[in-house]
C-alpha cells in the first residue's frame, strides 16, 4: 500500500512542477479563472525510466515493475489569477486509496495562443503549451520548455493538460492572495467540490 501511495506522490509531484489560439480574435482562449483538470499527461520517471504518463478523472491503468496492475485516478484544479500567479492542485489516487495531493504555486502568462507555465519564482524553466478550445474544454498541448531568456531547452511534445471551465458558483469564489494557508484551503475545497 505504501509503495502505491509513493507512486501517486511521485506522479503528482512531477506533474505539478513547471510542467506545467483564440476561438475568436476578440476572445482569449484562456483567461484568469478556475478550471478543473480533466486529464493531464506529463513526463515522469517511473522505475528509472522517463516516460509520458496520463492520468484522468476516469482512471488510467498502469503496470508497476513487479507486473501488478494499478488504476490511477486524479482530480485537479488550476486557478489562474490576473496578476500571473497560479496554483495547480492534483489529488492522485492509486486503486481507490486515499489520494496523494500535490498543491503547487506557479506563474503563468498568455502570449496569443501560447500558454507558459512555470514555477512560482518565475526564474526557472517554463513549459510552453499551444492553447485550443474544444466543446467547453481548453486543451493545452505541450510544445517545448524555455529558459528565462526564452531559449528552447527541452521538448514538451506529448504533454497535455485538458481543462474544463467550471460553473459560476465555483468560478466566483475568491482566492485570498494575502494568505498562502487560506489559498491552500480554498484549493482543497475546490478539489472537494469537483
C-alpha positions as CSV (number, residue, x, y, z in Angstrom):
1,X,0.0,0.0,0.0
2,X,2.8,2.5,0.9
3,X,4.5,1.9,-2.4
4,X,1.4,2.7,-4.4
5,X,0.8,5.9,-2.5
6,X,4.5,6.7,-3.1
7,X,3.9,6.2,-6.9
8,X,1.0,8.6,-6.7
9,X,3.0,11.3,-4.9
10,X,5.9,10.9,-7.4
11,X,3.5,11.3,-10.3
12,X,1.6,14.3,-8.7
13,X,4.9,15.9,-7.7
14,X,6.4,15.5,-11.1
15,X,3.3,16.7,-12.9
16,X,2.8,19.7,-10.6
17,X,6.2,21.2,-11.2
18,X,7.0,23.6,-14.0
19,X,5.1,21.4,-16.1
20,X,3.1,22.6,-16.0
21,X,-5.3,30.1,-30.3
22,X,-8.2,32.0,-29.7
23,X,-11.5,30.7,-31.0
24,X,-12.4,34.3,-32.0
25,X,-9.8,37.1,-32.3
26,X,-11.6,39.2,-29.6
27,X,-12.0,36.3,-27.0
28,X,-8.9,34.9,-25.4
29,X,-8.7,31.1,-25.4
30,X,-7.7,31.1,-21.8
31,X,-8.2,33.7,-19.1
32,X,-7.9,34.2,-15.4
33,X,-10.3,31.9,-13.6
34,X,-10.7,28.5,-12.1
35,X,-10.6,25.3,-14.2
36,X,-11.0,21.6,-13.3
37,X,-8.1,19.4,-14.6
38,X,-9.9,16.6,-16.5
39,X,-6.7,14.9,-17.5
40,X,-3.0,15.6,-17.5
41,X,-0.2,13.9,-19.5
42,X,3.3,14.7,-18.4
43,X,6.8,13.5,-18.2
44,X,7.6,11.3,-15.2
45,X,10.3,8.9,-14.2
46,X,8.9,5.6,-13.1
47,X,11.2,2.7,-12.1
48,X,14.1,4.7,-13.5
49,X,12.5,5.1,-17.0
50,X,11.5,8.5,-18.4
51,X,8.0,8.3,-19.9
52,X,4.8,10.1,-20.6
53,X,2.1,9.3,-18.0
54,X,-1.5,10.3,-18.5
55,X,-3.9,10.4,-15.5
56,X,-7.6,11.3,-15.8
57,X,-10.7,11.5,-13.8
58,X,-11.9,8.3,-15.3
59,X,-8.8,6.4,-14.4
60,X,-5.6,5.1,-16.1
61,X,-4.3,1.6,-15.8
62,X,-0.6,1.2,-15.2
63,X,1.6,-1.8,-14.6
64,X,4.4,-1.5,-11.9
65,X,7.9,-3.0,-12.0
66,X,6.5,-6.2,-10.4
67,X,3.9,-6.7,-13.1
68,X,1.0,-5.7,-10.8
69,X,-1.7,-3.6,-12.5
70,X,-3.0,-0.4,-10.7
71,X,-5.7,2.1,-11.6
72,X,-4.7,5.8,-11.1
73,X,-7.3,8.5,-10.9
74,X,-6.9,12.2,-10.4
75,X,-9.0,15.2,-9.6
76,X,-7.4,18.6,-10.1
77,X,-7.8,22.3,-10.3
78,X,-5.9,25.1,-12.0
79,X,-6.5,28.6,-10.6
80,X,-5.2,31.4,-12.8
81,X,-5.1,34.9,-11.1
82,X,-5.0,38.0,-13.2
83,X,-1.6,39.0,-11.8
84,X,0.2,36.0,-13.4
85,X,0.2,33.9,-10.2
86,X,-1.5,30.4,-10.3
87,X,-2.0,27.3,-8.3
88,X,-2.1,23.7,-9.7
89,X,-3.5,21.2,-7.3
90,X,-3.8,17.5,-8.2
91,X,-5.1,14.7,-6.0
92,X,-3.9,11.4,-7.4
93,X,-5.3,8.1,-6.0
94,X,-4.0,4.6,-6.6
95,X,-6.5,1.8,-6.6
96,X,-9.1,4.0,-4.9
97,X,-6.9,4.6,-1.8
98,X,-6.6,8.0,-0.1
99,X,-5.1,10.3,-2.7
100,X,-1.7,12.0,-2.6
101,X,-2.1,15.7,-3.1
102,X,0.2,18.0,-4.9
103,X,-0.6,21.7,-4.5
104,X,1.9,23.9,-6.2
105,X,2.2,27.6,-6.6
106,X,3.1,28.6,-10.2
107,X,3.3,31.5,-12.6
108,X,1.6,31.8,-16.0
109,X,1.5,34.1,-19.0
110,X,-0.5,34.0,-22.2
111,X,1.0,35.2,-25.5
112,X,-1.6,34.8,-28.2
113,X,-2.3,31.1,-28.3
114,X,0.8,30.2,-26.3
115,X,0.4,29.5,-22.6
116,X,3.5,29.5,-20.5
117,X,3.5,27.7,-17.1
118,X,6.4,27.8,-14.7
119,X,7.4,27.6,-11.1
120,X,6.3,30.2,-8.5
121,X,9.5,32.2,-8.5
122,X,9.3,32.8,-12.3
123,X,13.0,32.3,-12.7
124,X,13.2,28.7,-13.8
125,X,12.2,26.7,-16.9
126,X,8.7,27.3,-18.2
127,X,6.7,24.9,-20.4
128,X,5.1,26.4,-23.5
129,X,1.7,25.0,-24.4
130,X,-0.4,25.6,-27.6
131,X,-4.0,26.5,-26.5
132,X,-7.0,25.1,-28.2
133,X,-10.7,25.3,-27.3
134,X,-12.9,22.3,-27.8
135,X,-16.5,22.0,-26.7
136,X,-16.2,23.7,-23.3
137,X,-12.7,22.4,-22.7
138,X,-9.4,24.2,-23.0
139,X,-6.7,21.8,-24.3
140,X,-3.1,22.7,-23.6
141,X,-0.7,20.8,-25.9
142,X,2.9,20.8,-24.9
143,X,5.4,22.3,-27.3
144,X,8.8,23.0,-25.6
145,X,10.5,24.1,-22.4
146,X,12.2,27.5,-22.4
147,X,14.7,29.1,-20.0
148,X,14.1,32.6,-18.5
149,X,15.6,34.2,-21.6
150,X,13.1,32.4,-23.9
151,X,15.7,29.9,-25.3
152,X,14.3,26.4,-26.0
153,X,15.9,24.0,-23.6
154,X,13.7,20.9,-23.9
155,X,11.0,19.1,-25.8
156,X,7.5,19.1,-24.2
157,X,5.7,17.5,-27.2
158,X,3.3,14.8,-26.0
159,X,2.5,16.7,-22.8
160,X,-1.1,17.8,-22.5
161,X,-3.5,19.3,-19.9
162,X,-7.2,19.2,-20.5
163,X,-9.1,21.8,-18.5
164,X,-12.9,22.2,-18.0
165,X,-14.3,25.6,-17.2
166,X,-16.4,25.3,-14.1
167,X,-19.8,26.6,-13.3
168,X,-20.1,30.2,-12.0
169,X,-20.6,29.0,-8.4
170,X,-17.0,27.8,-8.4
171,X,-15.5,30.5,-10.6
172,X,-16.9,33.3,-8.4
173,X,-15.1,32.1,-5.3
174,X,-12.3,34.5,-4.4
175,X,-8.8,33.4,-3.7
176,X,-7.3,35.3,-0.7
177,X,-3.9,36.3,-2.1
178,X,-2.7,37.5,1.3
179,X,-2.6,34.1,2.9
180,X,-0.9,31.0,1.5
181,X,-2.7,28.9,4.0
182,X,-6.1,30.3,3.0
183,X,-5.3,29.8,-0.6
184,X,-4.3,26.1,0.1
185,X,-7.6,25.6,2.0
186,X,-9.6,27.1,-0.8
187,X,-8.0,25.0,-3.5
188,X,-8.7,21.9,-1.3
189,X,-12.3,22.9,-1.0
190,X,-12.4,23.4,-4.8
191,X,-11.0,19.9,-5.3
192,X,-13.6,18.6,-2.9
193,X,-16.4,20.4,-4.8
194,X,-15.4,19.0,-8.2
